[in-house]
Amino acid sequence: MTAMSLGTMAPAFDLPATDGSGYSFDSLSASKAAVIVFTCNHCPYAKAWEDRILDIGREYADRSVATVAISSNNAAEYPADSFEEMTARAEAKDYSIPYLYDESQSVAHAFGAERTPEVFLFDSEGNLSYHGAVDDNQDETKVGSHYLRDAIEALLAGEEPAVTKTPAVGCTIKWK
């Protein structure tokens, strides 16, 4: 599977969320930027970056940056990633962003997502501007480069991100 190329328009999607709503890329497109993070409940890498992702969603919401998390894992093989468990986790962790369920895995395939967590950042026109990792270290106390934050700041300043692609580090998406 090949991930989207930079500059590519975001694939359309419409997915249910743990908050009882449905979200589409169109519902995010009025923002100055949109962050799509493929993640899940059970992966230790996803758990390590979870609070940072939630912080980004919370901190940039008032600056017109929409952030959503999407779980595409095979819940039949990984029950911790079921919609019911996603809902429980979102409630327990007081998710500041919508947590969407891609049961068919069609959205992950459309994006070319392979890992959890894996970030796709789109500009106000819906073009992919950054793809990869949240930052450069699973251990938050050792982060030296804030790839996603830096890319968001560049877009908000009307500039191209200095770093547009990094390797996504994490578990593989659990395919059906």
C-alpha positions in Angstrom: 0.0 0.0 0.0 1.3 3.5 -0.8 0.5 6.5 1.3 -0.9 9.6 -0.3 1.5 12.0 -2.0 2.1 15.5 -0.8 -0.4 17.9 -2.4 -3.0 15.2 -2.9 -6.6 16.1 -2.0 -8.0 14.4 1.1 -10.1 11.4 0.3 -13.8 11.8 1.2 -15.1 9.9 4.2 -18.1 9.8 6.4 -17.6 7.8 9.7 -19.4 7.4 13.0 -17.7 8.8 16.1 -17.7 7.7 19.7 -19.5 11.0 20.6 -22.6 9.7 18.7 -22.0 12.1 15.7 -20.8 11.3 12.2 -17.9 13.2 10.6 -16.8 13.6 7.1 -13.8 15.4 5.6 -16.2 18.0 4.4 -17.2 18.7 8.0 -13.5 19.5 8.7 -12.8 21.5 5.5 -13.9 24.9 6.8 -10.9 24.9 9.1 -7.5 26.4 8.3 -6.0 23.0 8.6 -7.2 19.4 9.3 -5.3 16.7 11.2 -6.3 13.1 10.6 -4.5 10.6 12.9 -4.9 6.9 12.4 -4.6 5.3 15.9 -6.2 2.6 18.0 -6.7 1.6 21.7 -4.3 -1.3 22.1 -1.1 -0.3 20.4 1.7 0.8 22.9 2.9 3.4 20.4 -0.6 4.9 20.0 -0.9 5.0 23.8 2.5 6.7 24.1 1.4 9.5 21.7 -2.3 9.7 22.7 -2.1 12.5 25.2 0.1 14.6 22.8 -2.4 14.1 20.0 -5.3 15.1 22.4 -3.3 18.1 23.5 -2.8 19.2 19.9 -6.5 18.9 19.2 -7.4 20.9 22.3 -4.7 23.6 21.8 -5.3 24.2 18.1 -9.1 24.0 18.1 -9.5 27.7 18.8 -7.1 28.5 15.9 -9.4 26.8 13.4 -7.5 23.5 13.2 -9.8 20.4 13.1 -8.3 17.2 14.5 -9.8 13.7 14.4 -8.6 10.3 15.3 -9.6 7.3 13.3 -9.3 3.6 14.3 -9.3 1.2 11.4 -8.1 -2.0 13.2 -9.8 -5.3 12.8 -11.9 -5.4 16.0 -12.8 -9.1 15.5 -9.1 -10.0 16.0 -8.3 -7.1 18.4 -11.4 -6.6 20.6 -9.8 -3.8 22.5 -10.2 -1.8 19.3 -14.0 -2.3 19.0 -16.3 0.7 18.7 -17.6 -0.1 22.2 -14.0 0.0 23.7 -13.2 3.1 21.6 -16.2 4.8 23.2 -15.2 3.7 26.7 -11.7 5.0 26.2 -12.8 8.3 24.7 -15.0 8.8 27.8 -12.4 7.7 30.3 -9.7 10.0 28.8 -12.1 12.9 28.1 -11.2 13.0 24.4 -10.9 16.6 23.1 -11.2 15.4 19.5 -13.7 13.1 17.7 -12.7 9.4 17.6 -14.0 7.8 14.4 -14.5 4.2 13.6 -13.5 2.9 10.1 -14.9 -0.6 10.4 -14.7 -1.3 6.7 -11.0 -0.1 6.7 -11.9 1.7 3.4 -10.7 5.1 4.8 -7.3 3.7 5.9 -6.9 2.2 2.4 -7.9 5.5 0.7 -5.2 7.3 2.8 -2.6 4.6 2.4 -2.3 4.5 6.2 -0.2 1.7 7.6 0.6 2.5 11.2 -0.8 3.6 14.5 -0.3 6.5 15.1 0.1 7.9 11.6 -0.6 11.6 10.9 -2.0 13.3 7.8 -2.2 17.1 7.9 -4.2 19.0 5.2 -4.2 22.7 4.4 -7.3 24.8 4.1 -7.7 23.7 0.5 -7.7 20.0 1.5 -4.2 19.3 0.2 -1.9 17.0 2.1 0.9 19.1 3.6 2.5 16.8 6.1 2.5 13.0 6.6 4.2 10.9 9.3 4.9 11.0 13.0 3.6 13.4 15.6 7.2 14.1 16.8 10.5 12.3 17.0 10.3 10.3 20.2 7.9 7.9 21.9 9.1 9.2 25.2 7.6 12.7 25.6 10.4 13.8 27.8 12.9 13.2 25.0 11.2 14.9 22.1 13.5 17.1 20.1 11.5 17.8 17.0 7.7 18.6 17.0 7.0 17.7 13.4 3.2 18.0 13.5 3.1 21.2 15.7 5.7 22.8 13.4 3.8 21.8 10.3 0.5 23.2 11.7 2.3 26.5 12.7 3.7 26.8 9.2 0.3 26.4 7.6 -1.3 28.9 10.0 1.4 31.4 9.1 0.6 30.8 5.4 3.8 28.9 4.7 4.8 25.5 3.6 6.0 23.2 6.4 9.8 22.9 6.5 9.4 19.1 7.1 6.7 17.5 5.0 7.3 13.8 5.6 8.7 11.6 8.3 8.4 7.9 8.9 5.3 6.9 10.9 6.4 4.9 13.9 4.1 2.4 15.5 2.2 -0.8 15.2 0.8 -1.8 11.8 -2.9 -1.4 11.2 -4.5 -4.8 11.8 -6.1 -5.6 8.5 -9.0 -8.0 7.9 
